[in-house]
Amino acid sequence: MDDDTRDPRPWYRQIGKTSWKAFAGAWVGYLLDGFDFVLIALVLTEVSEEFGLEAVEAASLVSAAFITRWLGGAVLGGIGDRFGRRAAMVLSICLFSLGTLACGLAWDYGSLFAARLVVGLGMAGEYSASAIYVMESWPPRLRGRASGFLISGFPMGTVLAAQTYSLVVPEHGWRWMFYLGVLPVVAALWVRRALPEAKDWEEAVAETATRPSPFRPLFSSLPRAVVNAVLSAVALAALFVVFAGMAGGATAPLAALAGAVMVAFAVQLGGRRGWTLYLALIGTVFGAFLYSWPLQALLPTYLKTELGYTPEQVTQVLYYAGFGTVAGCWLSGFTGDRFGLSRAYAWTLTASLAFVFPVFAVDDNLPLLGVLLFVLQALNFGVAGLLPRYVGGHFPPERRAAGLGFTYNVGALGGAVAPVLGAWMARDMALGTSLAVLTFGLSLVVVVLVGFDVPRRLHYLTDPGSGVDHLAG
């Protein structure tokens, strides 16, 4: 693929048919990610009635995917680095489809929870394998667009889920939502099976004449392998107890234990020169999820409890938010390629701050609230479409899928912490106020982290030879 910057053709004609096909197969996976996130929340009432679940058990079904997401991102990313991006893409969508189908066939709480664990494994693979494959298949100067356009599948999936729920569940029950969710997966699997391997990965393997093994540091000796296997089991158990609502007063210690294990893995994977990069990227992604996910998770609750909106009105507002995020992902792709990743991310996120408090100042004017929320989501949540491109550029091809898969999905645990943090703050202030404070304050933190490219600067301290954007060509 010629990356001549003097190419006079429109940018969309500079992307080959195969690359567009790769994008389509990956985009469906991201759409299903968004579909599933909203879907499980939408059907919780029906599931709770059928299985007789308490509130804590029902809520744990939403969080279950986070228990295995970090592991799925790491393992499927490692497979992508060692055996090729296409193999990891196919495996991730197979896991996703099996988990989705199993959700529809679940006979009790335990079986549904187990199915959600499988969904988490496959979901993580989309961020480690599919995102890397698409970006490596597009010309280097268009890879911001590849990232932003790809992530737009998530908010489109949330809009689709809300619409499908109103049409399907009243007539056919909650299980059909999961059955229907398998159909796009089958289409994505069919598309992916015929795709060629990513060019960047093939060139990296050909140059070294060896298959990369990104997780070799974790298993370099038998004692280390045993210790790390035990640590993995400990982290999974700790996250299970926390997200299943079984921790009680031990929630904080268990969460800290799981976090310590992630830090230990990051230090080993990064090695003497790269451990600062791994930790800084995890912190950046964690912050990005923290500033954006309180609003994503608690917006319906805010609209119902504080503004007294009806379910129909809530659906209308969610449409504004969803399409605003889609528009923001597209916008971020263009601005990232035009002005540079760090600059585009930081300035767009800074602009979003002007709309945070106005959103929560509107009460009885739904059209105005919708417009403000559309703009806020476009500038605030939508700019996160650049995250895969930003994180992936820090890793060379032989470690890119595993590096992105691990750091992104460990950082994504911020999405599980965010609603809990928002609800906790709402004990002493109005829910809308707590959401505004969190969104505003944590957005500023990420502006600093990304705007000043803190991960790259910290990496330079331990590896003075670093600083290259490996996805820039």
C-alpha positions in Angstrom: 0.0 0.0 0.0 1.6 3.2 -1.2 1.7 5.9 1.5 2.9 8.7 -0.8 1.6 11.9 0.9 1.3 13.5 -2.6 -1.3 11.0 -3.6 -4.0 13.2 -5.2 -6.9 10.8 -4.7 -9.4 11.4 -1.9 -8.4 9.6 1.3 -11.1 7.0 1.1 -9.9 5.9 -2.3 -6.4 5.4 -1.0 -7.6 2.5 1.2 -7.9 -0.7 -0.8 -10.9 -2.9 -1.0 -9.3 -5.5 1.3 -8.6 -2.9 3.9 -12.2 -1.7 3.9 -13.3 -5.3 4.2 -11.0 -5.7 7.2 -12.5 -2.5 8.7 -16.1 -3.8 8.2 -15.3 -7.1 9.9 -13.7 -5.4 12.9 -16.4 -2.6 13.1 -19.1 -5.2 13.6 -17.2 -6.6 16.6 -17.1 -3.1 18.2 -20.8 -2.6 17.5 -21.5 -5.9 19.3 -19.4 -4.7 22.2 -21.6 -1.6 22.6 -24.7 -3.7 22.0 -23.8 -6.1 24.7 -22.8 -3.4 27.2 -26.3 -1.8 27.0 -28.1 -5.0 26.4 -27.2 -6.7 29.7 -28.3 -3.6 31.5 -31.5 -3.3 29.6 -32.6 -6.9 30.4 -31.6 -7.0 34.0 -35.2 -6.5 35.2 -36.4 -9.5 33.1 -33.5 -11.7 34.0 -33.9 -10.9 37.7 -37.6 -11.8 37.6 -37.0 -15.1 35.9 -34.0 -16.2 38.0 -35.1 -14.5 41.3 -32.0 -12.4 41.6 -31.3 -9.9 44.3 -30.0 -6.4 43.2 -26.4 -7.2 43.9 -26.5 -10.5 41.9 -28.1 -8.7 39.0 -25.6 -5.9 39.0 -22.7 -8.4 39.1 -23.8 -9.6 35.6 -22.9 -6.2 34.2 -19.5 -6.3 35.8 -18.7 -9.9 35.1 -17.0 -9.2 31.8 -14.4 -7.0 33.5 -13.2 -10.0 35.5 -11.8 -11.7 32.5 -11.3 -8.7 30.2 -7.7 -8.0 31.2 -6.8 -11.7 30.7 -8.5 -11.9 27.4 -6.8 -8.8 26.1 -3.4 -10.1 27.2 -3.8 -13.7 25.9 -5.5 -12.8 22.6 -3.0 -10.0 22.1 -0.1 -12.5 22.6 -1.7 -14.8 20.1 -2.0 -11.9 17.7 1.7 -11.2 18.0 2.9 -14.8 17.8 0.5 -16.3 15.2 -0.8 -13.3 13.4 -3.5 -10.7 13.8 -6.1 -12.6 11.7 -5.9 -15.7 13.9 -6.5 -13.6 17.0 -9.4 -11.8 15.3 -11.2 -15.0 14.4 -10.6 -16.5 17.9 -11.9 -13.3 19.6 -15.1 -13.2 17.6 -15.7 -17.0 18.2 -15.4 -16.4 21.9 -17.7 -13.5 21.7 -20.3 -15.4 19.8 -20.2 -18.4 22.1 -20.6 -16.2 25.1 -23.5 -14.3 23.6 -25.3 -17.5 22.6 -24.6 -19.0 26.0 -26.3 -15.9 27.6 -29.4 -16.7 25.7 -29.3 -20.3 26.7 -28.5 -19.7 30.4 -30.7 -21.6 32.8 -29.8 -19.9 36.1 -27.6 -17.1 37.5 -24.4 -19.2 37.6 -24.6 -20.2 33.9 -25.4 -16.6 32.9 -22.5 -15.3 34.9 -20.1 -17.9 33.3 -21.3 -16.8 29.9 -20.6 -13.2 30.7 -17.0 -14.3 31.6 -16.6 -15.7 28.1 -18.0 -12.6 26.6 -15.4 -10.6 28.5 -12.6 -12.7 27.0 -13.8 -12.2 23.4 -14.6 -8.5 24.0 -11.1 -7.8 25.1 -9.8 -9.5 21.9 -11.5 -6.9 19.8 -9.3 -4.2 21.4 -6.0 -6.1 21.0 -6.4 -8.0 17.7 -9.0 -6.2 15.6 -7.9 -2.6 16.3 -4.3 -3.5 15.5 -5.2 -5.4 12.4 -7.3 -2.5 11.0 -4.6 0.2 11.8 -1.8 -1.9 10.3 -4.0 -2.4 7.2 -4.5 1.3 6.5 -1.8 3.8 5.3 0.2 5.2 8.3 -1.1 8.8 7.8 -4.7 7.6 8.0 -4.4 5.4 11.1 -6.1 8.0 13.3 -9.1 7.7 11.1 -8.9 3.9 11.3 -9.0 4.1 15.1 -11.7 6.7 15.4 -14.0 5.2 12.8 -13.5 1.7 14.3 -14.4 2.8 17.9 -17.6 4.5 16.5 -19.0 1.0 16.4 -19.4 0.9 20.2 -21.8 3.9 20.6 -23.7 2.8 17.5 -24.2 -0.6 19.2 -25.7 1.1 22.2 -28.2 2.9 20.1 -29.1 -0.3 18.2 -29.5 -2.2 21.5 -32.0 0.4 22.9 -34.1 0.3 19.7 -34.0 -3.5 19.5 -35.0 -3.9 23.1 -38.2 -2.0 22.6 -39.1 -4.1 19.6 -38.1 -7.5 20.7 -38.3 -8.0 24.4 -42.0 -7.2 24.9 -43.0 -9.7 22.3 -40.4 -12.4 22.5 -38.6 -12.1 25.8 -35.1 -11.2 26.8 -33.3 -14.3 25.4 -34.0 -13.3 21.9 -31.9 -10.2 22.3 -28.9 -12.5 22.7 -29.9 -14.8 19.9 -30.2 -11.9 17.5 -26.8 -10.7 18.8 -25.2 -13.8 17.3 -26.2 -13.0 13.8 -23.8 -10.1 13.2 -21.0 -12.2 14.8 -21.5 -14.9 12.2 -21.3 -12.3 9.4 -18.1 -10.8 11.0 -16.6 -14.3 11.3 -17.3 -15.0 7.6 -15.6 -11.7 6.6 -12.6 -12.2 8.8 -11.8 -15.8 7.6 -10.8 -14.6 4.1 -8.7 -11.6 5.1 -4.9 -11.6 4.4 -2.5 -11.1 7.2 -1.5 -7.6 8.4 1.4 -6.2 6.4 3.3 -4.7 9.4 3.2 -8.0 11.3 4.4 -10.1 8.3 7.3 -7.7 7.7 8.3 -7.8 11.4 8.3 -11.7 11.3 10.1 -11.8 8.0 12.8 -9.4 9.2 13.6 -11.4 12.4 12.8 -14.8 11.0 11.2 -15.7 14.3 7.8 -15.8 15.8 7.4 -13.1 18.6 6.8 -14.3 22.1 5.7 -11.2 24.0 4.9 -13.0 27.3 8.2 -14.8 27.5 9.3 -12.6 30.5 6.4 -14.1 32.5 7.5 -17.7 31.9 11.3 -17.4 31.5 11.9 -20.0 34.3 9.8 -22.6 36.0 9.6 -20.8 39.4 8.6 -17.6 37.7 6.0 -19.4 35.6 4.5 -21.0 38.7 4.4 -17.7 40.6 2.8 -15.8 37.8 0.2 -18.5 37.2 -0.7 -18.3 40.9 -0.8 -14.5 40.7 -3.2 -14.7 37.7 -5.5 -17.0 39.7 -5.4 -14.6 42.7 -6.2 -11.6 40.5 -9.2 -13.4 38.9 -10.5 -14.6 42.3 -10.1 -11.1 43.8 -11.9 -9.5 40.9 -14.7 -12.1 41.0 -15.3 -11.5 44.7 -15.3 -7.7 44.3 -17.6 -7.6 41.2 -19.9 -10.3 42.4 -20.6 -8.2 45.5 -19.3 -10.7 47.9 -16.4 -8.7 49.3 -18.2 -6.7 51.9 -15.7 -4.7 53.9 -12.8 -6.3 52.1 -13.6 -4.6 48.8 -10.8 -2.1 49.0 -8.0 -4.6 50.0 -9.1 -7.1 47.4 -9.2 -4.4 44.7 -5.7 -3.3 45.8 -4.5 -6.9 45.6 -5.7 -7.3 42.1 -4.1 -3.9 41.2 -0.8 -5.0 42.7 -0.8 -8.2 40.5 -1.4 -6.0 37.4 1.5 -3.8 38.3 3.7 -6.9 38.8 2.8 -8.2 35.4 3.3 -4.7 33.8 6.8 -4.4 35.3 7.8 -7.9 34.1 6.4 -7.3 30.6 8.0 -3.9 30.2 11.3 -5.0 31.6 14.1 -2.8 32.8 13.5 -0.2 30.1 9.8 -0.4 29.4 8.1 -0.8 32.8 7.4 2.9 33.1 5.7 2.9 29.7 3.4 0.0 30.6 2.4 1.6 33.9 1.9 5.1 32.4 -0.3 3.8 29.6 -2.4 1.8 32.1 -2.8 4.9 34.2 -3.8 7.0 31.1 -6.4 4.5 29.9 -7.7 4.1 33.5 -8.1 7.9 33.7 -9.9 8.0 30.3 -12.4 5.4 31.5 -12.9 7.2 34.8 -13.7 10.5 33.2 -16.1 9.1 30.6 -17.9 6.1 32.2 -19.7 7.7 35.2 -21.9 9.5 32.7 -22.2 6.4 30.4 -23.3 4.2 33.3 -25.4 6.5 35.4 -27.0 8.9 32.9 -30.3 6.8 32.7 -30.4 6.8 36.5 -29.9 10.6 36.7 -32.6 11.2 34.1 -35.1 9.0 35.9 -34.4 10.0 39.5 -33.4 13.7 39.4 -35.2 14.9 36.3 -38.2 12.6 36.5 -38.0 11.6 32.8 -40.2 8.8 31.4 -38.6 5.8 29.8 -39.5 7.2 26.4 -37.8 10.5 27.2 -34.7 8.6 28.5 -34.5 6.7 25.3 -34.6 10.0 23.3 -31.7 11.4 25.4 -29.7 8.3 24.9 -30.1 8.6 21.2 -28.6 12.1 21.4 -25.7 10.8 23.5 -25.1 7.8 21.3 -25.0 9.7 18.0 -22.9 12.4 19.6 -20.3 9.9 20.5 -20.4 8.4 17.0 -19.8 11.9 15.5 -17.0 12.5 18.0 -15.2 9.3 17.0 -15.3 10.3 13.4 -14.2 13.8 14.2 -11.3 12.6 16.3 -10.0 10.4 13.4 -9.7 13.4 11.2 -8.3 15.8 13.8 -5.8 13.1 15.0 -4.4 12.7 11.5 -4.4 16.4 10.8 -3.0 17.9 14.0 -1.3 15.0 15.7 -2.7 12.6 18.3 -1.7 14.3 21.6 -2.6 17.8 20.4 -6.0 16.7 18.9 -6.9 14.7 22.0 -5.9 17.3 24.5 -7.5 20.3 22.8 -10.7 18.5 22.0 -11.1 17.2 25.5 -10.4 20.7 26.9 -13.1 22.1 24.6 -15.6 19.6 26.1 -15.2 21.1 29.6 -17.3 24.1 28.5 -20.3 21.8 28.2 -20.1 19.7 31.3 -21.9 21.9 33.8 -24.4 23.2 31.4 -25.6 19.7 30.7 -26.4 19.2 34.3 -28.0 22.6 34.6 -30.8 21.7 32.2 -33.9 20.1 33.7 -37.2 20.5 31.8 -35.9 21.2 28.3 -35.3 17.9 26.6 -34.2 19.2 23.1 -31.7 21.6 24.7 -30.4 18.8 27.0 -30.1 16.5 23.9 -28.1 19.1 21.9 -25.8 19.9 24.8 -25.3 16.2 25.5 -24.6 15.5 21.8 -21.8 18.1 21.8 -20.4 17.0 25.2 -20.3 13.3 24.1 -18.8 14.2 20.8 -15.9 16.2 22.4 -15.5 14.2 25.6 -16.3 10.5 25.0 -15.9 10.6 21.2 -12.3 11.7 21.3 -11.4 8.4 23.0 -11.7 7.0 19.5 -8.0 7.9 19.3 -7.0 5.7 22.3 -6.2 2.5 20.3 -4.1 4.6 17.9 -2.4 6.4 20.8 -1.6 3.3 22.8 -0.7 1.1 19.9 1.9 3.6 18.6 4.0 3.1 21.6 4.8 -0.6 20.7 6.7 -2.1 17.8 4.8 -4.7 15.7 6.2 -7.7 17.5 4.8 -6.6 20.8 1.9 -4.3 19.6 -1.1 -6.5 20.0 -0.1 -7.9 23.4 1.0 -4.4 24.6 -2.2 -2.8 23.6 -4.3 -5.7 24.7 -2.8 -5.7 28.2 -2.5 -2.0 28.9 -5.8 -1.0 27.4 -7.9 -3.7 29.1 -6.3 -3.4 32.5 -6.9 0.3 32.2 -10.5 -0.4 31.2 -11.1 -1.5 34.8 -11.6 2.2 35.3 -15.0 1.6 33.6 -16.0 -0.7 36.4 -14.7 1.7 39.1 -16.3 4.8 37.6 -20.0 4.2 38.3 -19.2 3.0 41.8 -17.2 6.2 42.4 -20.1 8.3 41.0 -22.7 6.6 43.2 -20.4 7.0 46.2 -20.0 10.7 45.7 -23.7 11.0 45.2 -24.2 10.1 48.9 -23.1 13.7 49.9 -24.3 15.6 46.8 -26.8 15.4 44.0 -26.1 12.7 41.5 -25.9 15.2 38.7 -23.4 17.3 40.6 -21.2 14.2 41.3 -21.2 13.3 37.6 -20.3 16.8 36.6 -17.5 17.0 39.1 -16.1 13.6 38.1 -16.3 14.3 34.4 -14.7 17.8 34.6 -12.0 17.0 37.1 -10.8 13.7 35.6 -11.0 15.1 32.1 -8.4 17.7 33.2 -6.2 14.9 34.4 -6.3 13.1 31.1 -5.7 16.4 29.3 -2.4 16.6 31.2 -1.4 13.0 30.7 -2.1 12.9 26.9 -1.4 16.6 26.1 2.1 16.4 27.6 2.5 12.8 26.4 3.4 11.7 29.8 3.8 7.9 28.9 6.4 8.7 26.3 8.3 11.1 28.5 8.3 8.6 31.4 9.5 5.9 29.0 12.3 8.1 27.9 13.6 8.2 31.5 14.2 4.4 31.5 14.9 4.0 27.8 16.6 7.2 26.3 16.4 5.6 22.9 12.6 5.5 22.9 10.2 8.1 21.6 9.3 6.7 18.2 5.7 6.5 17.1 5.7 2.9 15.7 2.5 3.3 13.8 3.6 6.4 12.0 5.3 4.4 9.2 
